[in-house]
Amino acid sequence: SGATFVTSGDRHLQGEEADRVNLLLLGVGGDGHDGPELTDTIMFASFKPSNKNVGMLSIPRDLTVPITGYGWRKINHANAFGESEKKGSGPELAKKTIEDILQQEINYAVKVDFSGFEKIVDTLSGIDVYVEHAFTDSQYPTPNYLTKTVSFSAGWQHMDGRTALQYV
């Protein structure tokens, strides 16, 4: 089963005229988590409308980069720094920081917390994920600051929101 990128004939996306639409996805813990605005997940996606190809790059959260106004810091701090300056401006500072290091214009940025991620997956009635290698994580954090063991088998699996969050 292949993934698709949905477009609309009546609305154009920013970047579509240049045949390149770039998106930044930021995943944060959110309220109730340590460092709620630190981006644990940073993904850059690039869509080419002419052939409908999508490329994705996962950016390591501990990558040290120059952040405007803050010097060289871990990239996962950019959103938190922006939010501390003005509520809602975190994605803009993260976007600018990543545009600078990748030398690519980013047309859209999306920020979602753990709860929102679960809700999106559950709204879609789950997602199918191909797990390349089986693994076990004996240190998966629980809400009460303990840990539990989670395991995933290799191959295609249908996951609900909670399971998909554990996987990512």
Phi and psi in radians as a Rosetta constraint file:
Dihedral C 1 N 2 CA 2 C 2 CIRCULARHARMONIC -1.740 0.35
Dihedral N 2 CA 2 C 2 N 3 CIRCULARHARMONIC 2.702 0.35
Dihedral C 2 N 3 CA 3 C 3 CIRCULARHARMONIC -1.531 0.35
Dihedral N 3 CA 3 C 3 N 4 CIRCULARHARMONIC 2.665 0.35
Dihedral C 3 N 4 CA 4 C 4 CIRCULARHARMONIC -2.284 0.35
Dihedral N 4 CA 4 C 4 N 5 CIRCULARHARMONIC 2.776 0.35
Dihedral C 4 N 5 CA 5 C 5 CIRCULARHARMONIC -1.970 0.35
Dihedral N 5 CA 5 C 5 N 6 CIRCULARHARMONIC 2.129 0.35
Dihedral C 5 N 6 CA 6 C 6 CIRCULARHARMONIC -1.550 0.35
Dihedral N 6 CA 6 C 6 N 7 CIRCULARHARMONIC 2.303 0.35
Dihedral C 6 N 7 CA 7 C 7 CIRCULARHARMONIC -2.136 0.35
Dihedral N 7 CA 7 C 7 N 8 CIRCULARHARMONIC 2.918 0.35
Dihedral C 7 N 8 CA 8 C 8 CIRCULARHARMONIC -2.135 0.35
Dihedral N 8 CA 8 C 8 N 9 CIRCULARHARMONIC 2.341 0.35
Dihedral C 8 N 9 CA 9 C 9 CIRCULARHARMONIC -1.258 0.35
Dihedral N 9 CA 9 C 9 N 10 CIRCULARHARMONIC -0.410 0.35
Dihedral C 9 N 10 CA 10 C 10 CIRCULARHARMONIC -1.662 0.35
Dihedral N 10 CA 10 C 10 N 11 CIRCULARHARMONIC -0.153 0.35
Dihedral C 10 N 11 CA 11 C 11 CIRCULARHARMONIC -2.302 0.35
Dihedral N 11 CA 11 C 11 N 12 CIRCULARHARMONIC 2.358 0.35
Dihedral C 11 N 12 CA 12 C 12 CIRCULARHARMONIC -1.689 0.35
Dihedral N 12 CA 12 C 12 N 13 CIRCULARHARMONIC 2.526 0.35
Dihedral C 12 N 13 CA 13 C 13 CIRCULARHARMONIC -1.533 0.35
Dihedral N 13 CA 13 C 13 N 14 CIRCULARHARMONIC 2.582 0.35
Dihedral C 13 N 14 CA 14 C 14 CIRCULARHARMONIC -1.056 0.35
Dihedral N 14 CA 14 C 14 N 15 CIRCULARHARMONIC 2.322 0.35
Dihedral C 14 N 15 CA 15 C 15 CIRCULARHARMONIC 1.624 0.35
Dihedral N 15 CA 15 C 15 N 16 CIRCULARHARMONIC -0.244 0.35
Dihedral C 15 N 16 CA 16 C 16 CIRCULARHARMONIC -1.080 0.35
Dihedral N 16 CA 16 C 16 N 17 CIRCULARHARMONIC -0.644 0.35
Dihedral C 16 N 17 CA 17 C 17 CIRCULARHARMONIC -1.130 0.35
Dihedral N 17 CA 17 C 17 N 18 CIRCULARHARMONIC -0.442 0.35
Dihedral C 17 N 18 CA 18 C 18 CIRCULARHARMONIC -1.660 0.35
Dihedral N 18 CA 18 C 18 N 19 CIRCULARHARMONIC 0.101 0.35
Dihedral C 18 N 19 CA 19 C 19 CIRCULARHARMONIC 1.089 0.35
Dihedral N 19 CA 19 C 19 N 20 CIRCULARHARMONIC 0.585 0.35
Dihedral C 19 N 20 CA 20 C 20 CIRCULARHARMONIC -2.710 0.35
Dihedral N 20 CA 20 C 20 N 21 CIRCULARHARMONIC 1.970 0.35
Dihedral C 20 N 21 CA 21 C 21 CIRCULARHARMONIC -1.984 0.35
Dihedral N 21 CA 21 C 21 N 22 CIRCULARHARMONIC 2.047 0.35
Dihedral C 21 N 22 CA 22 C 22 CIRCULARHARMONIC -1.886 0.35
Dihedral N 22 CA 22 C 22 N 23 CIRCULARHARMONIC 2.405 0.35
Dihedral C 22 N 23 CA 23 C 23 CIRCULARHARMONIC -2.279 0.35
Dihedral N 23 CA 23 C 23 N 24 CIRCULARHARMONIC 2.440 0.35
Dihedral C 23 N 24 CA 24 C 24 CIRCULARHARMONIC -1.972 0.35
Dihedral N 24 CA 24 C 24 N 25 CIRCULARHARMONIC 2.203 0.35
Dihedral C 24 N 25 CA 25 C 25 CIRCULARHARMONIC -1.929 0.35
Dihedral N 25 CA 25 C 25 N 26 CIRCULARHARMONIC 2.163 0.35
Dihedral C 25 N 26 CA 26 C 26 CIRCULARHARMONIC -2.038 0.35
Dihedral N 26 CA 26 C 26 N 27 CIRCULARHARMONIC 2.231 0.35
Dihedral C 26 N 27 CA 27 C 27 CIRCULARHARMONIC -1.972 0.35
Dihedral N 27 CA 27 C 27 N 28 CIRCULARHARMONIC 2.130 0.35
Dihedral C 27 N 28 CA 28 C 28 CIRCULARHARMONIC -2.077 0.35
Dihedral N 28 CA 28 C 28 N 29 CIRCULARHARMONIC 2.783 0.35
Dihedral C 28 N 29 CA 29 C 29 CIRCULARHARMONIC -1.184 0.35
Dihedral N 29 CA 29 C 29 N 30 CIRCULARHARMONIC -0.724 0.35
Dihedral C 29 N 30 CA 30 C 30 CIRCULARHARMONIC 1.483 0.35
Dihedral N 30 CA 30 C 30 N 31 CIRCULARHARMONIC -3.066 0.35
Dihedral C 30 N 31 CA 31 C 31 CIRCULARHARMONIC -0.947 0.35
Dihedral N 31 CA 31 C 31 N 32 CIRCULARHARMONIC 2.427 0.35
Dihedral C 31 N 32 CA 32 C 32 CIRCULARHARMONIC 1.562 0.35
Dihedral N 32 CA 32 C 32 N 33 CIRCULARHARMONIC -0.032 0.35
Dihedral C 32 N 33 CA 33 C 33 CIRCULARHARMONIC -1.992 0.35
Dihedral N 33 CA 33 C 33 N 34 CIRCULARHARMONIC 2.619 0.35
Dihedral C 33 N 34 CA 34 C 34 CIRCULARHARMONIC -1.088 0.35
Dihedral N 34 CA 34 C 34 N 35 CIRCULARHARMONIC 2.371 0.35
Dihedral C 34 N 35 CA 35 C 35 CIRCULARHARMONIC 0.997 0.35
Dihedral N 35 CA 35 C 35 N 36 CIRCULARHARMONIC 0.991 0.35
Dihedral C 35 N 36 CA 36 C 36 CIRCULARHARMONIC -1.042 0.35
Dihedral N 36 CA 36 C 36 N 37 CIRCULARHARMONIC -0.378 0.35
Dihedral C 36 N 37 CA 37 C 37 CIRCULARHARMONIC -1.863 0.35
Dihedral N 37 CA 37 C 37 N 38 CIRCULARHARMONIC 0.071 0.35
Dihedral C 37 N 38 CA 38 C 38 CIRCULARHARMONIC -1.293 0.35
Dihedral N 38 CA 38 C 38 N 39 CIRCULARHARMONIC 2.359 0.35
Dihedral C 38 N 39 CA 39 C 39 CIRCULARHARMONIC -1.524 0.35
Dihedral N 39 CA 39 C 39 N 40 CIRCULARHARMONIC 1.850 0.35
Dihedral C 39 N 40 CA 40 C 40 CIRCULARHARMONIC -1.325 0.35
Dihedral N 40 CA 40 C 40 N 41 CIRCULARHARMONIC -0.470 0.35
Dihedral C 40 N 41 CA 41 C 41 CIRCULARHARMONIC -2.170 0.35
Dihedral N 41 CA 41 C 41 N 42 CIRCULARHARMONIC 2.250 0.35
Dihedral C 41 N 42 CA 42 C 42 CIRCULARHARMONIC -2.339 0.35
Dihedral N 42 CA 42 C 42 N 43 CIRCULARHARMONIC 2.027 0.35
Dihedral C 42 N 43 CA 43 C 43 CIRCULARHARMONIC -2.255 0.35
Dihedral N 43 CA 43 C 43 N 44 CIRCULARHARMONIC 2.348 0.35
Dihedral C 43 N 44 CA 44 C 44 CIRCULARHARMONIC -1.849 0.35
Dihedral N 44 CA 44 C 44 N 45 CIRCULARHARMONIC 2.188 0.35
Dihedral C 44 N 45 CA 45 C 45 CIRCULARHARMONIC -2.106 0.35
Dihedral N 45 CA 45 C 45 N 46 CIRCULARHARMONIC 2.447 0.35
Dihedral C 45 N 46 CA 46 C 46 CIRCULARHARMONIC -2.248 0.35
Dihedral N 46 CA 46 C 46 N 47 CIRCULARHARMONIC 2.149 0.35
Dihedral C 46 N 47 CA 47 C 47 CIRCULARHARMONIC -1.928 0.35
Dihedral N 47 CA 47 C 47 N 48 CIRCULARHARMONIC 2.287 0.35
Dihedral C 47 N 48 CA 48 C 48 CIRCULARHARMONIC -1.889 0.35
Dihedral N 48 CA 48 C 48 N 49 CIRCULARHARMONIC 1.776 0.35
Dihedral C 48 N 49 CA 49 C 49 CIRCULARHARMONIC -1.004 0.35
Dihedral N 49 CA 49 C 49 N 50 CIRCULARHARMONIC -0.579 0.35
Dihedral C 49 N 50 CA 50 C 50 CIRCULARHARMONIC -1.100 0.35
Dihedral N 50 CA 50 C 50 N 51 CIRCULARHARMONIC -0.568 0.35
Dihedral C 50 N 51 CA 51 C 51 CIRCULARHARMONIC -2.155 0.35
Dihedral N 51 CA 51 C 51 N 52 CIRCULARHARMONIC 0.063 0.35
Dihedral C 51 N 52 CA 52 C 52 CIRCULARHARMONIC 1.070 0.35
Dihedral N 52 CA 52 C 52 N 53 CIRCULARHARMONIC 0.431 0.35
Dihedral C 52 N 53 CA 53 C 53 CIRCULARHARMONIC -1.447 0.35
Dihedral N 53 CA 53 C 53 N 54 CIRCULARHARMONIC 2.518 0.35
Dihedral C 53 N 54 CA 54 C 54 CIRCULARHARMONIC -2.195 0.35
Dihedral N 54 CA 54 C 54 N 55 CIRCULARHARMONIC 2.279 0.35
Dihedral C 54 N 55 CA 55 C 55 CIRCULARHARMONIC -2.012 0.35
Dihedral N 55 CA 55 C 55 N 56 CIRCULARHARMONIC 2.498 0.35
Dihedral C 55 N 56 CA 56 C 56 CIRCULARHARMONIC -2.287 0.35
Dihedral N 56 CA 56 C 56 N 57 CIRCULARHARMONIC 2.513 0.35
Dihedral C 56 N 57 CA 57 C 57 CIRCULARHARMONIC -2.302 0.35
Dihedral N 57 CA 57 C 57 N 58 CIRCULARHARMONIC 2.154 0.35
Dihedral C 57 N 58 CA 58 C 58 CIRCULARHARMONIC -1.555 0.35
Dihedral N 58 CA 58 C 58 N 59 CIRCULARHARMONIC 2.223 0.35
Dihedral C 58 N 59 CA 59 C 59 CIRCULARHARMONIC -1.782 0.35
Dihedral N 59 CA 59 C 59 N 60 CIRCULARHARMONIC 2.130 0.35
Dihedral C 59 N 60 CA 60 C 60 CIRCULARHARMONIC -1.046 0.35
Dihedral N 60 CA 60 C 60 N 61 CIRCULARHARMONIC 2.260 0.35
Dihedral C 60 N 61 CA 61 C 61 CIRCULARHARMONIC -1.123 0.35
Dihedral N 61 CA 61 C 61 N 62 CIRCULARHARMONIC -0.373 0.35
Dihedral C 61 N 62 CA 62 C 62 CIRCULARHARMONIC -1.678 0.35
Dihedral N 62 CA 62 C 62 N 63 CIRCULARHARMONIC 0.125 0.35
Dihedral C 62 N 63 CA 63 C 63 CIRCULARHARMONIC -1.091 0.35
Dihedral N 63 CA 63 C 63 N 64 CIRCULARHARMONIC 2.227 0.35
Dihedral C 63 N 64 CA 64 C 64 CIRCULARHARMONIC -1.567 0.35
Dihedral N 64 CA 64 C 64 N 65 CIRCULARHARMONIC 2.167 0.35
Dihedral C 64 N 65 CA 65 C 65 CIRCULARHARMONIC -2.460 0.35
Dihedral N 65 CA 65 C 65 N 66 CIRCULARHARMONIC 2.834 0.35
Dihedral C 65 N 66 CA 66 C 66 CIRCULARHARMONIC -1.330 0.35
Dihedral N 66 CA 66 C 66 N 67 CIRCULARHARMONIC 2.220 0.35
Dihedral C 66 N 67 CA 67 C 67 CIRCULARHARMONIC -1.983 0.35
Dihedral N 67 CA 67 C 67 N 68 CIRCULARHARMONIC 2.117 0.35
Dihedral C 67 N 68 CA 68 C 68 CIRCULARHARMONIC -0.867 0.35
Dihedral N 68 CA 68 C 68 N 69 CIRCULARHARMONIC 2.156 0.35
Dihedral C 68 N 69 CA 69 C 69 CIRCULARHARMONIC 1.532 0.35
Dihedral N 69 CA 69 C 69 N 70 CIRCULARHARMONIC -0.124 0.35
Dihedral C 69 N 70 CA 70 C 70 CIRCULARHARMONIC -2.252 0.35
Dihedral N 70 CA 70 C 70 N 71 CIRCULARHARMONIC -0.066 0.35
Dihedral C 70 N 71 CA 71 C 71 CIRCULARHARMONIC 1.316 0.35
Dihedral N 71 CA 71 C 71 N 72 CIRCULARHARMONIC -2.769 0.35
Dihedral C 71 N 72 CA 72 C 72 CIRCULARHARMONIC -1.403 0.35
Dihedral N 72 CA 72 C 72 N 73 CIRCULARHARMONIC 2.047 0.35
Dihedral C 72 N 73 CA 73 C 73 CIRCULARHARMONIC -2.501 0.35
Dihedral N 73 CA 73 C 73 N 74 CIRCULARHARMONIC 2.938 0.35
Dihedral C 73 N 74 CA 74 C 74 CIRCULARHARMONIC -1.131 0.35
Dihedral N 74 CA 74 C 74 N 75 CIRCULARHARMONIC 2.405 0.35
Dihedral C 74 N 75 CA 75 C 75 CIRCULARHARMONIC -1.070 0.35
Dihedral N 75 CA 75 C 75 N 76 CIRCULARHARMONIC -0.474 0.35
Dihedral C 75 N 76 CA 76 C 76 CIRCULARHARMONIC -1.244 0.35
Dihedral N 76 CA 76 C 76 N 77 CIRCULARHARMONIC -0.117 0.35
Dihedral C 76 N 77 CA 77 C 77 CIRCULARHARMONIC -1.492 0.35
Dihedral N 77 CA 77 C 77 N 78 CIRCULARHARMONIC -0.291 0.35
Dihedral C 77 N 78 CA 78 C 78 CIRCULARHARMONIC -0.988 0.35
Dihedral N 78 CA 78 C 78 N 79 CIRCULARHARMONIC -0.833 0.35
Dihedral C 78 N 79 CA 79 C 79 CIRCULARHARMONIC -1.079 0.35
Dihedral N 79 CA 79 C 79 N 80 CIRCULARHARMONIC -0.772 0.35
Dihedral C 79 N 80 CA 80 C 80 CIRCULARHARMONIC -1.101 0.35
Dihedral N 80 CA 80 C 80 N 81 CIRCULARHARMONIC -0.725 0.35
Dihedral C 80 N 81 CA 81 C 81 CIRCULARHARMONIC -1.080 0.35
Dihedral N 81 CA 81 C 81 N 82 CIRCULARHARMONIC -0.785 0.35
Dihedral C 81 N 82 CA 82 C 82 CIRCULARHARMONIC -1.071 0.35
Dihedral N 82 CA 82 C 82 N 83 CIRCULARHARMONIC -0.742 0.35
Dihedral C 82 N 83 CA 83 C 83 CIRCULARHARMONIC -1.132 0.35
Dihedral N 83 CA 83 C 83 N 84 CIRCULARHARMONIC -0.602 0.35
Dihedral C 83 N 84 CA 84 C 84 CIRCULARHARMONIC -1.219 0.35
Dihedral N 84 CA 84 C 84 N 85 CIRCULARHARMONIC -0.472 0.35
Dihedral C 84 N 85 CA 85 C 85 CIRCULARHARMONIC -1.323 0.35
Dihedral N 85 CA 85 C 85 N 86 CIRCULARHARMONIC -0.801 0.35
Dihedral C 85 N 86 CA 86 C 86 CIRCULARHARMONIC -2.778 0.35
Dihedral N 86 CA 86 C 86 N 87 CIRCULARHARMONIC 2.166 0.35
Dihedral C 86 N 87 CA 87 C 87 CIRCULARHARMONIC -0.909 0.35
Dihedral N 87 CA 87 C 87 N 88 CIRCULARHARMONIC 2.241 0.35
Dihedral C 87 N 88 CA 88 C 88 CIRCULARHARMONIC 1.629 0.35
Dihedral N 88 CA 88 C 88 N 89 CIRCULARHARMONIC -0.112 0.35
Dihedral C 88 N 89 CA 89 C 89 CIRCULARHARMONIC -1.713 0.35
Dihedral N 89 CA 89 C 89 N 90 CIRCULARHARMONIC 0.038 0.35
Dihedral C 89 N 90 CA 90 C 90 CIRCULARHARMONIC -1.014 0.35
Dihedral N 90 CA 90 C 90 N 91 CIRCULARHARMONIC -0.857 0.35
Dihedral C 90 N 91 CA 91 C 91 CIRCULARHARMONIC -1.037 0.35
Dihedral N 91 CA 91 C 91 N 92 CIRCULARHARMONIC -0.554 0.35
Dihedral C 91 N 92 CA 92 C 92 CIRCULARHARMONIC -1.161 0.35
Dihedral N 92 CA 92 C 92 N 93 CIRCULARHARMONIC -0.758 0.35
Dihedral C 92 N 93 CA 93 C 93 CIRCULARHARMONIC -1.189 0.35
Dihedral N 93 CA 93 C 93 N 94 CIRCULARHARMONIC -0.688 0.35
Dihedral C 93 N 94 CA 94 C 94 CIRCULARHARMONIC -1.091 0.35
Dihedral N 94 CA 94 C 94 N 95 CIRCULARHARMONIC -0.757 0.35
Dihedral C 94 N 95 CA 95 C 95 CIRCULARHARMONIC -1.060 0.35
Dihedral N 95 CA 95 C 95 N 96 CIRCULARHARMONIC -0.831 0.35
Dihedral C 95 N 96 CA 96 C 96 CIRCULARHARMONIC -1.085 0.35
Dihedral N 96 CA 96 C 96 N 97 CIRCULARHARMONIC -0.740 0.35
Dihedral C 96 N 97 CA 97 C 97 CIRCULARHARMONIC -1.056 0.35
Dihedral N 97 CA 97 C 97 N 98 CIRCULARHARMONIC -0.781 0.35
Dihedral C 97 N 98 CA 98 C 98 CIRCULARHARMONIC -1.313 0.35
Dihedral N 98 CA 98 C 98 N 99 CIRCULARHARMONIC -0.602 0.35
Dihedral C 98 N 99 CA 99 C 99 CIRCULARHARMONIC -1.025 0.35
Dihedral N 99 CA 99 C 99 N 100 CIRCULARHARMONIC -0.742 0.35
Dihedral C 99 N 100 CA 100 C 100 CIRCULARHARMONIC -1.114 0.35
Dihedral N 100 CA 100 C 100 N 101 CIRCULARHARMONIC -0.731 0.35
Dihedral C 100 N 101 CA 101 C 101 CIRCULARHARMONIC -1.390 0.35
Dihedral N 101 CA 101 C 101 N 102 CIRCULARHARMONIC -0.552 0.35
Dihedral C 101 N 102 CA 102 C 102 CIRCULARHARMONIC -1.589 0.35
Dihedral N 102 CA 102 C 102 N 103 CIRCULARHARMONIC -0.238 0.35
Dihedral C 102 N 103 CA 103 C 103 CIRCULARHARMONIC 0.984 0.35
Dihedral N 103 CA 103 C 103 N 104 CIRCULARHARMONIC 0.730 0.35
Dihedral C 103 N 104 CA 104 C 104 CIRCULARHARMONIC -2.337 0.35
Dihedral N 104 CA 104 C 104 N 105 CIRCULARHARMONIC 2.346 0.35
Dihedral C 104 N 105 CA 105 C 105 CIRCULARHARMONIC -1.221 0.35
Dihedral N 105 CA 105 C 105 N 106 CIRCULARHARMONIC 2.376 0.35
Dihedral C 105 N 106 CA 106 C 106 CIRCULARHARMONIC -1.885 0.35
Dihedral N 106 CA 106 C 106 N 107 CIRCULARHARMONIC 2.072 0.35
Dihedral C 106 N 107 CA 107 C 107 CIRCULARHARMONIC -1.412 0.35
Dihedral N 107 CA 107 C 107 N 108 CIRCULARHARMONIC -0.594 0.35
Dihedral C 107 N 108 CA 108 C 108 CIRCULARHARMONIC -2.432 0.35
Dihedral N 108 CA 108 C 108 N 109 CIRCULARHARMONIC 2.576 0.35
Dihedral C 108 N 109 CA 109 C 109 CIRCULARHARMONIC -2.294 0.35
Dihedral N 109 CA 109 C 109 N 110 CIRCULARHARMONIC 2.407 0.35
Dihedral C 109 N 110 CA 110 C 110 CIRCULARHARMONIC -2.228 0.35
Dihedral N 110 CA 110 C 110 N 111 CIRCULARHARMONIC 2.297 0.35
Dihedral C 110 N 111 CA 111 C 111 CIRCULARHARMONIC -2.091 0.35
Dihedral N 111 CA 111 C 111 N 112 CIRCULARHARMONIC 2.293 0.35
Dihedral C 111 N 112 CA 112 C 112 CIRCULARHARMONIC -2.380 0.35
Dihedral N 112 CA 112 C 112 N 113 CIRCULARHARMONIC 2.484 0.35
Dihedral C 112 N 113 CA 113 C 113 CIRCULARHARMONIC -1.682 0.35
Dihedral N 113 CA 113 C 113 N 114 CIRCULARHARMONIC 3.076 0.35
Dihedral C 113 N 114 CA 114 C 114 CIRCULARHARMONIC -0.972 0.35
Dihedral N 114 CA 114 C 114 N 115 CIRCULARHARMONIC -0.782 0.35
Dihedral C 114 N 115 CA 115 C 115 CIRCULARHARMONIC -1.098 0.35
Dihedral N 115 CA 115 C 115 N 116 CIRCULARHARMONIC -0.778 0.35
Dihedral C 115 N 116 CA 116 C 116 CIRCULARHARMONIC -1.101 0.35
Dihedral N 116 CA 116 C 116 N 117 CIRCULARHARMONIC -0.679 0.35
Dihedral C 116 N 117 CA 117 C 117 CIRCULARHARMONIC -1.048 0.35
Dihedral N 117 CA 117 C 117 N 118 CIRCULARHARMONIC -0.849 0.35
Dihedral C 117 N 118 CA 118 C 118 CIRCULARHARMONIC -1.018 0.35
Dihedral N 118 CA 118 C 118 N 119 CIRCULARHARMONIC -0.775 0.35
Dihedral C 118 N 119 CA 119 C 119 CIRCULARHARMONIC -1.115 0.35
Dihedral N 119 CA 119 C 119 N 120 CIRCULARHARMONIC -0.716 0.35
Dihedral C 119 N 120 CA 120 C 120 CIRCULARHARMONIC -1.069 0.35
Dihedral N 120 CA 120 C 120 N 121 CIRCULARHARMONIC -0.834 0.35
Dihedral C 120 N 121 CA 121 C 121 CIRCULARHARMONIC -1.112 0.35
Dihedral N 121 CA 121 C 121 N 122 CIRCULARHARMONIC -0.765 0.35
Dihedral C 121 N 122 CA 122 C 122 CIRCULARHARMONIC -1.143 0.35
Dihedral N 122 CA 122 C 122 N 123 CIRCULARHARMONIC -0.626 0.35
Dihedral C 122 N 123 CA 123 C 123 CIRCULARHARMONIC -1.093 0.35
Dihedral N 123 CA 123 C 123 N 124 CIRCULARHARMONIC -0.559 0.35
Dihedral C 123 N 124 CA 124 C 124 CIRCULARHARMONIC -1.457 0.35
Dihedral N 124 CA 124 C 124 N 125 CIRCULARHARMONIC 0.124 0.35
Dihedral C 124 N 125 CA 125 C 125 CIRCULARHARMONIC 1.074 0.35
Dihedral N 125 CA 125 C 125 N 126 CIRCULARHARMONIC 0.596 0.35
Dihedral C 125 N 126 CA 126 C 126 CIRCULARHARMONIC 1.606 0.35
Dihedral N 126 CA 126 C 126 N 127 CIRCULARHARMONIC 2.988 0.35
Dihedral C 126 N 127 CA 127 C 127 CIRCULARHARMONIC -2.342 0.35
Dihedral N 127 CA 127 C 127 N 128 CIRCULARHARMONIC 2.689 0.35
Dihedral C 127 N 128 CA 128 C 128 CIRCULARHARMONIC -1.692 0.35
Dihedral N 128 CA 128 C 128 N 129 CIRCULARHARMONIC 2.201 0.35
Dihedral C 128 N 129 CA 129 C 129 CIRCULARHARMONIC -2.197 0.35
Dihedral N 129 CA 129 C 129 N 130 CIRCULARHARMONIC 2.338 0.35
Dihedral C 129 N 130 CA 130 C 130 CIRCULARHARMONIC -1.633 0.35
Dihedral N 130 CA 130 C 130 N 131 CIRCULARHARMONIC 2.003 0.35
Dihedral C 130 N 131 CA 131 C 131 CIRCULARHARMONIC -1.597 0.35
Dihedral N 131 CA 131 C 131 N 132 CIRCULARHARMONIC 1.941 0.35
Dihedral C 131 N 132 CA 132 C 132 CIRCULARHARMONIC -1.165 0.35
Dihedral N 132 CA 132 C 132 N 133 CIRCULARHARMONIC -0.743 0.35
Dihedral C 132 N 133 CA 133 C 133 CIRCULARHARMONIC -2.288 0.35
Dihedral N 133 CA 133 C 133 N 134 CIRCULARHARMONIC 2.334 0.35
Dihedral C 133 N 134 CA 134 C 134 CIRCULARHARMONIC -1.101 0.35
Dihedral N 134 CA 134 C 134 N 135 CIRCULARHARMONIC 2.551 0.35
Dihedral C 134 N 135 CA 135 C 135 CIRCULARHARMONIC -2.731 0.35
Dihedral N 135 CA 135 C 135 N 136 CIRCULARHARMONIC 2.793 0.35
Dihedral C 135 N 136 CA 136 C 136 CIRCULARHARMONIC -2.251 0.35
Dihedral N 136 CA 136 C 136 N 137 CIRCULARHARMONIC 2.347 0.35
Dihedral C 136 N 137 CA 137 C 137 CIRCULARHARMONIC -2.042 0.35
Dihedral N 137 CA 137 C 137 N 138 CIRCULARHARMONIC 1.901 0.35
Dihedral C 137 N 138 CA 138 C 138 CIRCULARHARMONIC -1.515 0.35
Dihedral N 138 CA 138 C 138 N 139 CIRCULARHARMONIC 0.017 0.35
Dihedral C 138 N 139 CA 139 C 139 CIRCULARHARMONIC -2.124 0.35
Dihedral N 139 CA 139 C 139 N 140 CIRCULARHARMONIC 0.528 0.35
Dihedral C 139 N 140 CA 140 C 140 CIRCULARHARMONIC -1.199 0.35
Dihedral N 140 CA 140 C 140 N 141 CIRCULARHARMONIC 2.180 0.35
Dihedral C 140 N 141 CA 141 C 141 CIRCULARHARMONIC -1.274 0.35
Dihedral N 141 CA 141 C 141 N 142 CIRCULARHARMONIC 2.498 0.35
Dihedral C 141 N 142 CA 142 C 142 CIRCULARHARMONIC -1.873 0.35
Dihedral N 142 CA 142 C 142 N 143 CIRCULARHARMONIC 2.837 0.35
Dihedral C 142 N 143 CA 143 C 143 CIRCULARHARMONIC -1.042 0.35
Dihedral N 143 CA 143 C 143 N 144 CIRCULARHARMONIC -0.420 0.35
Dihedral C 143 N 144 CA 144 C 144 CIRCULARHARMONIC -1.662 0.35
Dihedral N 144 CA 144 C 144 N 145 CIRCULARHARMONIC 0.418 0.35
Dihedral C 144 N 145 CA 145 C 145 CIRCULARHARMONIC 1.159 0.35
Dihedral N 145 CA 145 C 145 N 146 CIRCULARHARMONIC 0.396 0.35
Dihedral C 145 N 146 CA 146 C 146 CIRCULARHARMONIC -1.825 0.35
Dihedral N 146 CA 146 C 146 N 147 CIRCULARHARMONIC -2.966 0.35
Dihedral C 146 N 147 CA 147 C 147 CIRCULARHARMONIC -2.314 0.35
Dihedral N 147 CA 147 C 147 N 148 CIRCULARHARMONIC 2.817 0.35
Dihedral C 147 N 148 CA 148 C 148 CIRCULARHARMONIC -2.504 0.35
Dihedral N 148 CA 148 C 148 N 149 CIRCULARHARMONIC 2.939 0.35
Dihedral C 148 N 149 CA 149 C 149 CIRCULARHARMONIC -1.726 0.35
Dihedral N 149 CA 149 C 149 N 150 CIRCULARHARMONIC 2.286 0.35
Dihedral C 149 N 150 CA 150 C 150 CIRCULARHARMONIC -2.177 0.35
Dihedral N 150 CA 150 C 150 N 151 CIRCULARHARMONIC 2.529 0.35
Dihedral C 150 N 151 CA 151 C 151 CIRCULARHARMONIC -2.330 0.35
Dihedral N 151 CA 151 C 151 N 152 CIRCULARHARMONIC 2.580 0.35
Dihedral C 151 N 152 CA 152 C 152 CIRCULARHARMONIC -2.330 0.35
Dihedral N 152 CA 152 C 152 N 153 CIRCULARHARMONIC 2.323 0.35
Dihedral C 152 N 153 CA 153 C 153 CIRCULARHARMONIC -1.498 0.35
Dihedral N 153 CA 153 C 153 N 154 CIRCULARHARMONIC 2.728 0.35
Dihedral C 153 N 154 CA 154 C 154 CIRCULARHARMONIC -1.239 0.35
Dihedral N 154 CA 154 C 154 N 155 CIRCULARHARMONIC 2.607 0.35
Dihedral C 154 N 155 CA 155 C 155 CIRCULARHARMONIC 1.922 0.35
Dihedral N 155 CA 155 C 155 N 156 CIRCULARHARMONIC -3.093 0.35
Dihedral C 155 N 156 CA 156 C 156 CIRCULARHARMONIC -1.252 0.35
Dihedral N 156 CA 156 C 156 N 157 CIRCULARHARMONIC 2.385 0.35
Dihedral C 156 N 157 CA 157 C 157 CIRCULARHARMONIC -2.472 0.35
Dihedral N 157 CA 157 C 157 N 158 CIRCULARHARMONIC 2.471 0.35
Dihedral C 157 N 158 CA 158 C 158 CIRCULARHARMONIC -1.618 0.35
Dihedral N 158 CA 158 C 158 N 159 CIRCULARHARMONIC 2.173 0.35
Dihedral C 158 N 159 CA 159 C 159 CIRCULARHARMONIC -2.118 0.35
Dihedral N 159 CA 159 C 159 N 160 CIRCULARHARMONIC 2.405 0.35
Dihedral C 159 N 160 CA 160 C 160 CIRCULARHARMONIC -1.426 0.35
Dihedral N 160 CA 160 C 160 N 161 CIRCULARHARMONIC 3.141 0.35
Dihedral C 160 N 161 CA 161 C 161 CIRCULARHARMONIC -1.044 0.35
Dihedral N 161 CA 161 C 161 N 162 CIRCULARHARMONIC -0.776 0.35
Dihedral C 161 N 162 CA 162 C 162 CIRCULARHARMONIC -1.126 0.35
Dihedral N 162 CA 162 C 162 N 163 CIRCULARHARMONIC -0.763 0.35
Dihedral C 162 N 163 CA 163 C 163 CIRCULARHARMONIC -1.185 0.35
Dihedral N 163 CA 163 C 163 N 164 CIRCULARHARMONIC -0.727 0.35
Dihedral C 163 N 164 CA 164 C 164 CIRCULARHARMONIC -1.094 0.35
Dihedral N 164 CA 164 C 164 N 165 CIRCULARHARMONIC -0.661 0.35
Dihedral C 164 N 165 CA 165 C 165 CIRCULARHARMONIC -1.150 0.35
Dihedral N 165 CA 165 C 165 N 166 CIRCULARHARMONIC -0.723 0.35
Dihedral C 165 N 166 CA 166 C 166 CIRCULARHARMONIC -1.084 0.35
Dihedral N 166 CA 166 C 166 N 167 CIRCULARHARMONIC -0.688 0.35
Dihedral C 166 N 167 CA 167 C 167 CIRCULARHARMONIC -1.128 0.35
Dihedral N 167 CA 167 C 167 N 168 CIRCULARHARMONIC -0.842 0.35
